[in-house]
Every structure is written in C-alpha cells, then in structure tokens.
Amino acid sequence: MNGEGSLIRRFLRDERGITSIEYALIASIISICAVASLGVIGTRVNGMFNGILPGLN
C-alpha cells in the first residue's frame, strides 16, 4: 500500500500534464479566433469583389 500512496502523491505533484493542457487550450482558442476572423474577412472581400465586378464587364 505504501508504494501505491507514493505513486499517487507523485502523480498529483507532477505538473507536466497540466502545462501541456494549458498549451493545448491556448492553441485551440487562437485557432478558433483565426477561423472566425478569416470568415468575416472573406465575406467582406467577397462583397468588395462583387461590387467591382459589374464595372469590369
């Protein structure tokens, strides 16, 4: 039982997993923001080109 207790204590003190989870959360937030902003920019650029298109014909 003593070996299991020290294994659990060592597991709870280990912060490597917490750090990797934090980095994963930060990366996912950045990617969600990038996708959302690219969607808005794409819609605006499409509207701009649709406004220019009649003048080119």
Buried (B, 14 or more C-beta within 10 A) or exposed (E): EEEEEEEEEEEEEEEEEEEEEEEEEEEEEEEEEEEEEEEEEEEEEEEEEEEEEEEEE
